[in-house]
Amino acid sequence: MSITLNRRSFTLGTAGLALGAMLPRGAFAQETRSVTTKFGTYDIPASPQRVVAVDSRLDLQPALALGLPVIGHGHSLPARWVPGTQGLEYFGAEINIEQVLAADPDLIICADYEKDADSSWWPARRLREIAPVVPTSAQLPWKDALRELAHVLGRDGQADAAMAEYDALITDIRSRRAEQIATKTVVTLQPNATDVFLSTGTTMLPTQVLADLGAKTIPPGADQPYMTDAIPAEGLGDTLGNVDGLLLVTGTDADVAGVAEMTTWQRLPAVRAGATINSNGNINYGSIYSAIQIAKFMDELYGKMA
């Protein structure tokens, strides 16, 4: 790691103090660290003061867990279980570049969607004109992505502490729910008004948490990174007839209500036994806080099958 003066900074003498009071925060000298990411080798603030986390799932959660002073985010509103989000500025689902510029960040965290580097959702290249951008990986398991970001930022200790909380919760659930975990089959799925999708892909956050729990579940298909194709009402029995517990993820109230009206849904053993939970929030993707929340949902779901 190299510590230097930031390229955006300059030195103010005594005569320039009055002028300095009128300059934006980014104009002052900052200690920096040299980092290497997919964007090359460049400097970022060693102790950033104003951080924008573009994606509320993949960027905001790890940024908060690592103790970064986040001022705002984009993509979507954070789930209710993500702490420290009150008062943050929202830059829109499709990022408003002018709004980010006006916020005067000194560091930006932006999810790395390779095909979308110039998109309006994750516009990393345009954001690099405002402040240094550090990417997070959308393809890595959440723990690896958190460790990678922490290492780039020099905050490995904060990542270890955050993951220790998650690991302790997993160990506790595995101990208390050992019998249910060993004998009951559970599935996470996303409903809509007319059909459902299994959230079983290898990149899906619920899949990672279920693997940590050692849960019995329907595994993803070969080369299936995301959700399955839609399962229509008439196919629910064949797919979910032997499943003991269901965690519904992300769906709106209308989506959940639409599925609940299906006769085939009502006849599922898990539904008839009351072994279902609706997350009422996005847990298909995310980081530490959503992973913890999924584990809590699964603890509750196993409790319904005790």
Secondary structure, DSSP 8 states (H G I E B T S, - for coil): --EEE-TT-----GGGHHHHHTS-GGGS--EEEEEEETTEEEEEESS-SSEEEEETTTTHHHHHHTT--EEEEESS---TT-SS-TT-EE-TTTT-HHHHHHH--SEEEEEE-GGGTTSSSS-HHHHTTTS-EEEEESSS-HHHHHHHHHHHHT-HHHHHHHHHHHHHHHHHHHHHTHHHHHH-BEEEEEE-SSEEEE---TT-HHHHHHHHHT-B-----TT--S----EEGGGHHHHHTT-SEEEE-S--HHHHHHHHT-HHHHTSHHHHTT-EEE--S--SS--HHHHHHHHHHHHHHHHHT-
